[in-house]
Amino acid sequence: MNVNIINLSKHPLPAYETSGSAGMDIRANLNQMVVIEPLGRVLIKTGLFLELPNGFEAQIRTRSGMALKKGLSVLNSPGTIDADYRGEIGVILVNISNEEKEIKNGDRIAQMVIAKIEQPKLIEVTELNETKRGAGGFGSTGFN
């Protein structure tokens, strides 16, 4: 499968770092450094525009190293880019640390996973098939 992409940044196209990678790192496209205050959130532009085929989405996810080392996360993770969206990819970052964090032009800020999706037809019913779990919610299958 091929995906058309426009890259208006000065950075390389997103790429898989290893043959087993599910996601591609995407980079900040900034004119000046951005500072994120503790518990603050910002929209970081990437300079990237996608043309996904119908039946696919691009998911924007937190990079694990960024979360662990800097306390930065993608706020709506995973964010979804729909197949019919043609605007610039933006990443909402949140600082969940106690210190200001800097984002510089070219920093790897998130990873993008392209995934197949389905659009099932919803059928309204008055009852659902029984299962062993039933309506048991959070923690109902145990904590260990």
HELIX and SHEET records of a PDB file:
HELIX    1   1 SER A   64  LYS A   70  1                                   7    
SHEET    1   A 4 ASN A   4  ASN A   7  0                                        
SHEET    2   A 4 ARG A  41  GLU A  51 -1                                        
SHEET    3   A 4 GLU A  88  ASN A  95 -1                                        
SHEET    4   A 4 LEU A  72  VAL A  74 -1                                        
SHEET    1   B 4 MET A  24  ARG A  27  0                                        
SHEET    2   B 4 ARG A 108  LYS A 116 -1                                        
SHEET    3   B 4 PHE A  56  ARG A  61 -1                                        
SHEET    4   B 4 GLY A  79  ILE A  81 -1                                        
SHEET    1   C 2 VAL A  34  ILE A  36  0                                        
SHEET    2   C 2 LYS A 101  ILE A 103 -1                                        
END                                                                             
